[in-house]
Amino acid sequence: MSIFAEDFKIQILLIPLIMKGKSPKESLTIQTQVVLPNDTNTLGNLFGGQLLQWMDIVASISAHRHCRRVVVTASVNNVSFNMPINHASLVTLEAKVSRAFSTSMEVFIDVWVEDPVSGEKIKANEAIYSFVAVDQNGSPLPVPPLIPETEEEKIRYEGALRRKQLSLILAGKMKPSEATELKALFMEA
Ligand SMILES: CC(C)(COP(=O)(O)OP(=O)(O)OC[C@H]1O[C@@H](n2cnc3c(N)ncnc32)[C@H](O)[C@@H]1OP(=O)(O)O)[C@@H](O)C(=O)NCCC(=O)NCCS
């Protein structure tokens, strides 16, 4: 690595420290969709891939609102489809940044399904996406830190480093022996 590349890495690590922190509510993004016939599988329920796309869009807007940069999806973690979502349901997706690192951000997406007749809202699932802020050449850029406020935001913030380390291990970008936060979790157990 050249001395310039090394300098750039140091700048990326330092800039978030001098950027003003932002609250999760500044990145809150809410979208409501209706499940149309084109969005369904052969059983007439919402197609999983369609929900993943809606989640990617709402989460990327949330990450963009946090850093005001172009963002790319780095990883999709923790998605489970807990219940079928029927045709004509109203699906509301709520996304908020749960933690910002140097150039990456973790975003939580909560998905609610509203019965079109009764109006009852049920939490259908939850997903966690990671985004990286990039310049016009696709190189990572620093992002502002996140300052959690509510109890739930603090819990999500606390767990984010563990999830990032797991995601990096699964992507082959980190050795398990370097995952200090994950190791600490197993030592506690
Ligand atoms: C995401 C991307 C910009 C990362 O680039 P990179 O060369 O790996 O850059 P770095 O190693 O410096 O990583 C940048 C940040 O991304 C994080 N990151 C990279 N891969 C990650 C993963 N799988 N999960 C979580 N975070 C990840 C790194 O930890 C780092 O975070 P930090 O700076 O906040 O500590 C690059 O891999 C990319 O452009 N991927 C394609 C993105 C895309 O096209 N998405 C659409 C899907 S089709």
The ligand as an SDF file (V2000), in Angstrom:
LIG
                    3D

 48 50  0  0  0  0  0  0  0  0999 V2000
  -19.5250   -2.1800   -0.3320 C   0  0  0  0  0  0  0  0  0  0  0  0
  -18.1870   -1.7940   -0.9450 C   0  0  0  0  0  0  0  0  0  0  0  0
  -18.1980   -0.2880   -1.3480 C   0  0  0  0  0  0  0  0  0  0  0  0
  -17.1040   -2.0170    0.1150 C   0  0  0  0  0  0  0  0  0  0  0  0
  -15.8940   -1.7700   -0.5000 O   0  0  0  0  0  0  0  0  0  0  0  0
  -14.5290   -2.3590    0.0860 P   0  0  0  0  0  0  0  0  0  0  0  0
  -13.4950   -2.2290   -0.9330 O   0  0  0  0  0  0  0  0  0  0  0  0
  -14.7900   -3.6970    0.7150 O   0  0  0  0  0  0  0  0  0  0  0  0
  -14.1970   -1.2610    1.1530 O   0  0  0  0  0  0  0  0  0  0  0  0
  -13.7120   -1.4530    2.6210 P   0  0  0  0  0  0  0  0  0  0  0  0
  -13.0310   -2.7610    2.8840 O   0  0  0  0  0  0  0  0  0  0  0  0
  -12.9600   -0.1830    2.9320 O   0  0  0  0  0  0  0  0  0  0  0  0
  -15.0880   -1.4410    3.4090 O   0  0  0  0  0  0  0  0  0  0  0  0
  -15.8640   -0.2700    3.5050 C   0  0  0  0  0  0  0  0  0  0  0  0
  -16.8470   -0.4650    4.6330 C   0  0  0  0  0  0  0  0  0  0  0  0
  -17.7830   -1.4590    4.2600 O   0  0  0  0  0  0  0  0  0  0  0  0
  -17.8820   -2.4270    5.2790 C   0  0  0  0  0  0  0  0  0  0  0  0
  -18.2430   -3.6880    4.6770 N   0  0  0  0  0  0  0  0  0  0  0  0
  -17.6910   -4.2570    3.5850 C   0  0  0  0  0  0  0  0  0  0  0  0
  -18.2940   -5.4380    3.3500 N   0  0  0  0  0  0  0  0  0  0  0  0
  -19.2320   -5.6040    4.3080 C   0  0  0  0  0  0  0  0  0  0  0  0
  -20.1660   -6.6360    4.6180 C   0  0  0  0  0  0  0  0  0  0  0  0
  -20.2630   -7.7370    3.8730 N   0  0  0  0  0  0  0  0  0  0  0  0
  -20.9700   -6.4600    5.7040 N   0  0  0  0  0  0  0  0  0  0  0  0
  -20.8820   -5.3680    6.4640 C   0  0  0  0  0  0  0  0  0  0  0  0
  -20.0270   -4.3470    6.2230 N   0  0  0  0  0  0  0  0  0  0  0  0
  -19.2150   -4.4670    5.1560 C   0  0  0  0  0  0  0  0  0  0  0  0
  -16.4800   -2.4500    5.8910 C   0  0  0  0  0  0  0  0  0  0  0  0
  -16.4820   -3.0280    7.1790 O   0  0  0  0  0  0  0  0  0  0  0  0
  -16.1820   -0.9650    5.9230 C   0  0  0  0  0  0  0  0  0  0  0  0
  -16.9030   -0.3740    6.9950 O   0  0  0  0  0  0  0  0  0  0  0  0
  -16.2920    0.8270    7.9020 P   0  0  0  0  0  0  0  0  0  0  0  0
  -15.4770    1.7080    6.9950 O   0  0  0  0  0  0  0  0  0  0  0  0
  -17.5030    1.5330    8.4000 O   0  0  0  0  0  0  0  0  0  0  0  0
  -15.5040    0.1600    8.9820 O   0  0  0  0  0  0  0  0  0  0  0  0
  -17.8280   -2.6670   -2.1960 C   0  0  0  0  0  0  0  0  0  0  0  0
  -17.6760   -4.0030   -1.8070 O   0  0  0  0  0  0  0  0  0  0  0  0
  -18.9000   -2.5690   -3.2680 C   0  0  0  0  0  0  0  0  0  0  0  0
  -18.9360   -1.6160   -4.0340 O   0  0  0  0  0  0  0  0  0  0  0  0
  -19.7800   -3.5870   -3.3470 N   0  0  0  0  0  0  0  0  0  0  0  0
  -20.8620   -3.5980   -4.3020 C   0  0  0  0  0  0  0  0  0  0  0  0
  -22.0260   -2.7630   -3.7840 C   0  0  0  0  0  0  0  0  0  0  0  0
  -23.2360   -2.9130   -4.6750 C   0  0  0  0  0  0  0  0  0  0  0  0
  -23.1190   -2.8220   -5.8690 O   0  0  0  0  0  0  0  0  0  0  0  0
  -24.3730   -3.1580   -4.0450 N   0  0  0  0  0  0  0  0  0  0  0  0
  -25.5790   -3.4290   -4.7670 C   0  0  0  0  0  0  0  0  0  0  0  0
  -25.8000   -4.9070   -4.7560 C   0  0  0  0  0  0  0  0  0  0  0  0
  -25.9740   -5.5450   -6.3560 S   0  0  0  0  0  0  0  0  0  0  0  0
  1  2  1  0
  2  3  1  0
  2  4  1  0
  2 36  1  0
  4  5  1  0
  5  6  1  0
  6  7  2  0
  6  8  1  0
  6  9  1  0
  9 10  1  0
 10 11  2  0
 10 12  1  0
 10 13  1  0
 13 14  1  0
 14 15  1  0
 15 16  1  0
 15 30  1  0
 16 17  1  0
 17 18  1  0
 17 28  1  0
 18 19  1  0
 18 27  1  0
 19 20  2  0
 20 21  1  0
 21 22  1  0
 21 27  2  0
 22 23  1  0
 22 24  2  0
 24 25  1  0
 25 26  2  0
 26 27  1  0
 28 29  1  0
 28 30  1  0
 30 31  1  0
 31 32  1  0
 32 33  2  0
 32 34  1  0
 32 35  1  0
 36 37  1  0
 36 38  1  0
 38 39  2  0
 38 40  1  0
 40 41  1  0
 41 42  1  0
 42 43  1  0
 43 44  2  0
 43 45  1  0
 45 46  1  0
 46 47  1  0
 47 48  1  0
M  END
$$$$
